[in-house]
Amino acid sequence: MVRKVWVTVKPKSKRPAIALLEDGTLLVRLASPPVDGKANAELVGAIAEYYAIPKSRVTITSGLTAKRKLVEIEED
């Protein structure tokens, strides 16, 4: 089963964190800057940790250069 989740990213945050908003969007605060894919790599790792799955099951499908992204999560 594949779950699609909208994610709003806040790069260069002082405290990395993930919060679930009322509309179902994940708000992810990242320490990494949005340079050379560092923030996207940290995002994939953070989402994988949040859902307790391997990083290989998390894919950014839309919004690679935007703050709002669509992420697919493969679940069992």
N, CA, C and O atoms as a printed pandas DataFrame, in Angstrom:
     atom_number atom_name residue_name chain_id  residue_number  x_coord  y_coord  z_coord
0              1         N          MET        A               1    0.838   -1.180    0.000
1              2        CA          MET        A               1    0.000    0.000    0.000
2              3         C          MET        A               1    0.885    1.247    0.000
3              4         O          MET        A               1    1.881    1.317    0.721
4              5         N          VAL        A               2    0.512    2.211   -0.807
5              6        CA          VAL        A               2    1.276    3.460   -0.893
6              7         C          VAL        A               2    0.425    4.586   -0.310
7              8         O          VAL        A               2   -0.723    4.783   -0.708
8              9         N          ARG        A               3    0.999    5.313    0.629
9             10        CA          ARG        A               3    0.336    6.463    1.245
10            11         C          ARG        A               3    0.970    7.719    0.666
11            12         O          ARG        A               3    2.195    7.827    0.604
12            13         N          LYS        A               4    0.146    8.667    0.243
13            14        CA          LYS        A               4    0.640    9.954   -0.246
14            15         C          LYS        A               4    0.376   11.009    0.818
15            16         O          LYS        A               4   -0.736   11.126    1.331
16            17         N          VAL        A               5    1.408   11.771    1.140
17            18        CA          VAL        A               5    1.324   12.762    2.208
18            19         C          VAL        A               5    1.874   14.083    1.702
19            20         O          VAL        A               5    2.945   14.127    1.098
20            21         N          TRP        A               6    1.143   15.157    1.949
21            22        CA          TRP        A               6    1.659   16.493    1.653
22            23         C          TRP        A               6    2.549   16.925    2.815
23            24         O          TRP        A               6    2.204   16.742    3.983
24            25         N          VAL        A               7    3.688   17.494    2.475
25            26        CA          VAL        A               7    4.666   17.911    3.476
26            27         C          VAL        A               7    5.047   19.364    3.225
27            28         O          VAL        A               7    5.325   19.757    2.092
28            29         N          THR        A               8    5.056   20.157    4.291
29            30        CA          THR        A               8    5.572   21.520    4.232
30            31         C          THR        A               8    6.913   21.513    4.961
31            32         O          THR        A               8    7.002   21.093    6.115
32            33         N          VAL        A               9    7.956   21.986    4.271
33            34        CA          VAL        A               9    9.316   21.922    4.802
34            35         C          VAL        A               9    9.780   23.306    5.236
35            36         O          VAL        A               9    9.569   24.293    4.531
36            37         N          LYS        A              10   10.410   23.366    6.394
37            38        CA          LYS        A              10   11.031   24.597    6.898
38            39         C          LYS        A              10   12.524   24.305    7.083
39            40         O          LYS        A              10   12.926   23.816    8.139
40            41         N          PRO        A              11   13.349   24.599    6.072
41            42        CA          PRO        A              11   14.787   24.337    6.194
42            43         C          PRO        A              11   15.466   25.344    7.121
43            44         O          PRO        A              11   14.910   26.397    7.433
44            45         N          LYS        A              12   16.668   25.002    7.550
45            46        CA          LYS        A              12   17.500   25.838    8.421
46            47         C          LYS        A              12   16.805   26.199    9.732
47            48         O          LYS        A              12   16.940   27.318   10.226
48            49         N          SER        A              13   16.069   25.255   10.285
49            50        CA          SER        A              13   15.405   25.467   11.575
50            51         C          SER        A              13   16.382   25.182   12.707
51            52         O          SER        A              13   17.292   24.365   12.567
52            53         N          LYS        A              14   16.184   25.858   13.821
53            54        CA          LYS        A              14   17.060   25.636   14.972
54            55         C          LYS        A              14   16.833   24.274   15.597
55            56         O          LYS        A              14   17.780   23.626   16.042
56            57         N          ARG        A              15   15.565   23.829   15.635
57            58        CA          ARG        A              15   15.233   22.532   16.225
58            59         C          ARG        A              15   14.487   21.681   15.203
59            60         O          ARG        A              15   13.336   21.975   14.883
60            61         N          PRO        A              16   15.121   20.637   14.688
61            62        CA          PRO        A              16   14.409   19.746   13.772
62            63         C          PRO        A              16   13.235   19.069   14.479
63            64         O          PRO        A              16   13.366   18.621   15.618
64            65         N          ALA        A              17   12.089   18.997   13.802
65            66        CA          ALA        A              17   10.896   18.391   14.390
66            67         C          ALA        A              17    9.883   18.091   13.293
67            68         O          ALA        A              17    9.960   18.625   12.186
68            69         N          ILE        A              18    8.930   17.222   13.628
69            70        CA          ILE        A              18    7.826   16.905   12.724
70            71         C          ILE        A              18    6.529   17.088   13.499
71            72         O          ILE        A              18    6.391   16.630   14.633
72            73         N          ALA        A              19    5.575   17.774   12.857
73            74        CA          ALA        A              19    4.265   17.980   13.468
74            75         C          ALA        A              19    3.187   17.654   12.438
75            76         O          ALA        A              19    3.320   17.991   11.262
76            77         N          LEU        A              20    2.133   17.006   12.882
77            78        CA          LEU        A              20    0.996   16.700   12.029
78            79         C          LEU        A              20   -0.021   17.823   12.188
79            80         O          LEU        A              20   -0.521   18.062   13.288
80            81         N          LEU        A              21   -0.329   18.514   11.091
81            82        CA          LEU        A              21   -1.282   19.618   11.126
82            83         C          LEU        A              21   -2.708   19.079   11.005
83            84         O          LEU        A              21   -2.909   17.926   10.623
84            85         N          GLU        A              22   -3.682   19.904   11.326
85            86        CA          GLU        A              22   -5.090   19.495   11.314
86            87         C          GLU        A              22   -5.576   19.008    9.954
87            88         O          GLU        A              22   -6.445   18.140    9.879
88            89         N          ASP        A              23   -5.017   19.562    8.878
89            90        CA          ASP        A              23   -5.446   19.176    7.530
90            91         C          ASP        A              23   -4.749   17.910    7.021
91            92         O          ASP        A              23   -4.958   17.512    5.875
92            93         N          GLY        A              24   -3.925   17.276    7.858
93            94        CA          GLY        A              24   -3.238   16.049    7.472
94            95         C          GLY        A              24   -1.862   16.267    6.888
95            96         O          GLY        A              24   -1.154   15.304    6.594
96            97         N          THR        A              25   -1.471   17.521    6.714
97            98        CA          THR        A              25   -0.145   17.858    6.202
98            99         C          THR        A              25    0.888   17.688    7.313
99           100         O          THR        A              25    0.623   17.991    8.476
100          101         N          LEU        A              26    2.062   17.201    6.938
101          102        CA          LEU        A              26    3.164   17.139    7.895
102          103         C          LEU        A              26    3.984   18.417    7.785
103          104         O          LEU        A              26    4.346   18.828    6.683
104          105         N          LEU        A              27    4.276   19.042    8.902
105          106        CA          LEU        A              27    5.175   20.186    8.949
106          107         C          LEU        A              27    6.505   19.652    9.451
107          108         O          LEU        A              27    6.604   19.180   10.584
108          109         N          VAL        A              28    7.531   19.727    8.603
109          110        CA          VAL        A              28    8.835   19.167    8.947
110          111         C          VAL        A              28    9.853   20.291    9.012
111          112         O          VAL        A              28   10.098   20.978    8.020
112          113         N          ARG        A              29   10.440   20.475   10.179
113          114        CA          ARG        A              29   11.507   21.459   10.371
114          115         C          ARG        A              29   12.836   20.733   10.252
115          116         O          ARG        A              29   13.082   19.746   10.945
116          117         N          LEU        A              30   13.699   21.236    9.358
117          118        CA          LEU        A              30   14.977   20.598    9.076
118          119         C          LEU        A              30   16.132   21.509    9.437
119          120         O          LEU        A              30   16.019   22.730    9.325
120          121         N          ALA        A              31   17.233   20.935    9.867
121          122        CA          ALA        A              31   18.430   21.718   10.182
122          123         C          ALA        A              31   19.199   22.082    8.912
123          124         O          ALA        A              31   19.862   23.118    8.869
124          125         N          SER        A              32   19.118   21.255    7.894
125          126        CA          SER        A              32   19.887   21.441    6.662
126          127         C          SER        A              32   19.367   22.609    5.830
127          128         O          SER        A              32   18.170   22.898    5.834
128          129         N          PRO        A              33   20.278   23.282    5.112
129          130        CA          PRO        A              33   19.854   24.320    4.177
130          131         C          PRO        A              33   19.366   23.682    2.877
131          132         O          PRO        A              33   19.722   22.541    2.581
132          133         N          PRO        A              34   18.564   24.396    2.104
133          134        CA          PRO        A              34   18.066   23.852    0.837
134          135         C          PRO        A              34   19.095   23.984   -0.284
135          136         O          PRO        A              34   18.840   24.631   -1.299
136          137         N          VAL        A              35   20.250   23.371   -0.091
137          138        CA          VAL        A              35   21.349   23.466   -1.058
138          139         C          VAL        A              35   21.829   22.063   -1.404
139          140         O          VAL        A              35   22.023   21.231   -0.517
140          141         N          ASP        A              36   22.019   21.802   -2.687
141          142        CA          ASP        A              36   22.567   20.530   -3.173
142          143         C          ASP        A              36   21.788   19.311   -2.685
143          144         O          ASP        A              36   22.378   18.244   -2.510
144          145         N          GLY        A              37   20.508   19.438   -2.467
145          146        CA          GLY        A              37   19.678   18.313   -2.058
146          147         C          GLY        A              37   19.828   17.894   -0.605
147          148         O          GLY        A              37   19.303   16.853   -0.208
148          149         N          LYS        A              38   20.533   18.682    0.195
149          150        CA          LYS        A              38   20.744   18.322    1.602
150          151         C          LYS        A              38   19.432   18.287    2.379
151          152         O          LYS        A              38   19.200   17.371    3.168
152          153         N          ALA        A              39   18.585   19.271    2.159
153          154        CA          ALA        A              39   17.305   19.316    2.876
154          155         C          ALA        A              39   16.412   18.152    2.441
155          156         O          ALA        A              39   15.737   17.557    3.281
156          157         N          ASN        A              40   16.393   17.818    1.166
157          158        CA          ASN        A              40   15.569   16.693    0.701
158          159         C          ASN        A              40   16.060   15.378    1.292
159          160         O          ASN        A              40   15.251   14.534    1.676
160          161         N          ALA        A              41   17.381   15.194    1.372
161          162        CA          ALA        A              41   17.929   13.975    1.963
162          163         C          ALA        A              41   17.567   13.885    3.443
163          164         O          ALA        A              41   17.214   12.812    3.932
164          165         N          GLU        A              42   17.652   15.002    4.154
165          166        CA          GLU        A              42   17.273   15.007    5.567
166          167         C          GLU        A              42   15.776   14.751    5.719
167          168         O          GLU        A              42   15.353   14.071    6.654
168          169         N          LEU        A              43   14.975   15.293    4.805
169          170        CA          LEU        A              43   13.528   15.083    4.835
170          171         C          LEU        A              43   13.187   13.603    4.699
171          172         O          LEU        A              43   12.372   13.083    5.461
172          173         N          VAL        A              44   13.797   12.925    3.744
173          174        CA          VAL        A              44   13.538   11.499    3.543
174          175         C          VAL        A              44   13.892   10.718    4.806
175          176         O          VAL        A              44   13.139    9.840    5.226
176          177         N          GLY        A              45   15.027   11.032    5.407
177          178        CA          GLY        A              45   15.433   10.361    6.636
178          179         C          GLY        A              45   14.486   10.635    7.792
179          180         O          GLY        A              45   14.174    9.734    8.570
180          181         N          ALA        A              46   14.027   11.878    7.906
181          182        CA          ALA        A              46   13.122   12.249    8.996
182          183         C          ALA        A              46   11.769   11.554    8.852
183          184         O          ALA        A              46   11.209   11.077    9.839
184          185         N          ILE        A              47   11.251   11.496    7.643
185          186        CA          ILE        A              47    9.964   10.840    7.419
186          187         C          ILE        A              47   10.081    9.333    7.646
187          188         O          ILE        A              47    9.184    8.713    8.217
188          189         N          ALA        A              48   11.180    8.756    7.199
189          190        CA          ALA        A              48   11.402    7.318    7.425
190          191         C          ALA        A              48   11.456    7.014    8.917
191          192         O          ALA        A              48   10.903    6.010    9.367
192          193         N          GLU        A              49   12.110    7.862    9.676
193          194        CA          GLU        A              49   12.180    7.669   11.130
194          195         C          GLU        A              49   10.801    7.858   11.777
195          196         O          GLU        A              49   10.421    7.105   12.674
196          197         N          TYR        A              50   10.061    8.863   11.316
197          198        CA          TYR        A              50    8.726    9.155   11.856
198          199         C          TYR        A              50    7.785    7.961   11.684
199          200         O          TYR        A              50    7.043    7.614   12.602
200          201         N          TYR        A              51    7.818    7.336   10.507
201          202        CA          TYR        A              51    6.953    6.197   10.220
202          203         C          TYR        A              51    7.611    4.853   10.544
203          204         O          TYR        A              51    6.988    3.808   10.357
204          205         N          ALA        A              52    8.849    4.860   11.022
205          206        CA          ALA        A              52    9.603    3.648   11.382
206          207         C          ALA        A              52    9.714    2.682   10.205
207          208         O          ALA        A              52    9.419    1.493   10.328
208          209         N          ILE        A              53   10.149    3.219    9.056
209          210        CA          ILE        A              53   10.357    2.414    7.858
210          211         C          ILE        A              53   11.729    2.751    7.279
211          212         O          ILE        A              53   12.315    3.766    7.654
212          213         N          PRO        A              54   12.256    1.924    6.373
213          214        CA          PRO        A              54   13.533    2.239    5.736
214          215         C          PRO        A              54   13.411    3.452    4.807
215          216         O          PRO        A              54   12.339    3.722    4.264
216          217         N          LYS        A              55   14.513    4.172    4.632
217          218        CA          LYS        A              55   14.531    5.349    3.747
218          219         C          LYS        A              55   14.154    4.987    2.321
219          220         O          LYS        A              55   13.597    5.812    1.595
220          221         N          SER        A              56   14.452    3.762    1.916
221          222        CA          SER        A              56   14.171    3.333    0.543
222          223         C          SER        A              56   12.680    3.295    0.237
223          224         O          SER        A              56   12.295    3.215   -0.929
224          225         N          ARG        A              57   11.836    3.351    1.260
225          226        CA          ARG        A              57   10.379    3.324    1.058
226          227         C          ARG        A              57    9.766    4.719    1.022
227          228         O          ARG        A              57    8.544    4.855    0.961
228          229         N          VAL        A              58   10.596    5.751    1.059
229          230        CA          VAL        A              58   10.115    7.135    1.032
230          231         C          VAL        A              58   10.601    7.788   -0.261
231          232         O          VAL        A              58   11.793    7.765   -0.568
232          233         N          THR        A              59    9.662    8.372   -1.017
233          234        CA          THR        A              59   10.002    9.014   -2.290
234          235         C          THR        A              59    9.329   10.376   -2.383
235          236         O          THR        A              59    8.129   10.500   -2.139
236          237         N          ILE        A              60   10.101   11.391   -2.733
237          238        CA          ILE        A              60    9.519   12.714   -3.001
238          239         C          ILE        A              60    9.065   12.699   -4.453
239          240         O          ILE        A              60    9.893   12.620   -5.361
240          241         N          THR        A              61    7.758   12.774   -4.679
241          242        CA          THR        A              61    7.229   12.659   -6.042
242          243         C          THR        A              61    6.948   14.002   -6.692
243          244         O          THR        A              61    6.870   14.092   -7.917
244          245         N          SER        A              62    6.796   15.034   -5.900
245          246        CA          SER        A              62    6.492   16.350   -6.452
246          247         C          SER        A              62    7.048   17.429   -5.527
247          248         O          SER        A              62    6.997   17.295   -4.304
248          249         N          GLY        A              63    7.579   18.498   -6.118
249          250        CA          GLY        A              63    8.042   19.629   -5.326
250          251         C          GLY        A              63    9.478   19.529   -4.852
251          252         O          GLY        A              63    9.794   19.994   -3.757
252          253         N          LEU        A              64   10.362   18.930   -5.653
253          254        CA          LEU        A              64   11.758   18.773   -5.235
254          255         C          LEU        A              64   12.416   20.094   -4.847
255          256         O          LEU        A              64   13.267   20.121   -3.958
256          257         N          THR        A              65   12.034   21.184   -5.498
257          258        CA          THR        A              65   12.648   22.481   -5.192
258          259         C          THR        A              65   11.693   23.422   -4.458
259          260         O          THR        A              65   12.007   24.595   -4.260
260          261         N          ALA        A              66   10.531   22.912   -4.057
261          262        CA          ALA        A              66    9.536   23.743   -3.376
262          263         C          ALA        A              66    9.481   23.422   -1.883
263          264         O          ALA        A              66    9.998   22.398   -1.439
264          265         N          LYS        A              67    8.852   24.304   -1.124
265          266        CA          LYS        A              67    8.678   24.051    0.309
266          267         C          LYS        A              67    7.524   23.096    0.569
267          268         O          LYS        A              67    7.482   22.448    1.614
268          269         N          ARG        A              68    6.602   23.001   -0.355
269          270        CA          ARG        A              68    5.470   22.065   -0.227
270          271         C          ARG        A              68    5.731   20.909   -1.179
271          272         O          ARG        A              68    5.900   21.112   -2.381
272          273         N          LYS        A              69    5.763   19.696   -0.640
273          274        CA          LYS        A              69    6.122   18.525   -1.405
274          275         C          LYS        A              69    5.081   17.428   -1.235
275          276         O          LYS        A              69    4.388   17.360   -0.219
276          277         N          LEU        A              70    4.983   16.581   -2.235
277          278        CA          LEU        A              70    4.156   15.380   -2.142
278          279         C          LEU        A              70    5.101   14.206   -1.968
279          280         O          LEU        A              70    6.000   13.998   -2.782
280          281         N          VAL        A              71    4.898   13.439   -0.907
281          282        CA          VAL        A              71    5.778   12.324   -0.586
282          283         C          VAL        A              71    4.980   11.041   -0.596
283          284         O          VAL        A              71    3.882   10.980   -0.041
284          285         N          GLU        A              72    5.539    9.990   -1.239
285          286        CA          GLU        A              72    4.920    8.676   -1.230
286          287         C          GLU        A              72    5.645    7.800   -0.224
287          288         O          GLU        A              72    6.875    7.755   -0.191
288          289         N          ILE        A              73    4.869    7.107    0.593
289          290        CA          ILE        A              73    5.405    6.233    1.624
290          291         C          ILE        A              73    4.858    4.824    1.371
291          292         O          ILE        A              73    3.647    4.605    1.401
292          293         N          GLU        A              74    5.757    3.882    1.126
293          294        CA          GLU        A              74    5.354    2.484    0.902
294          295         C          GLU        A              74    5.217    1.792    2.250
295          296         O          GLU        A              74    6.159    1.745    3.042
296          297         N          GLU        A              75    4.031    1.260    2.493
297          298        CA          GLU        A              75    3.769    0.547    3.737
298          299         C          GLU        A              75    3.440   -0.909    3.438
299          300         O          GLU        A              75    3.066   -1.253    2.317
300          301         N          ASP        A              76    3.581   -1.753    4.440
301          302        CA          ASP        A              76    3.260   -3.183    4.272
302          303         C          ASP        A              76    1.778   -3.410    4.192
303          304         O          ASP        A              76    1.335   -4.550    4.051
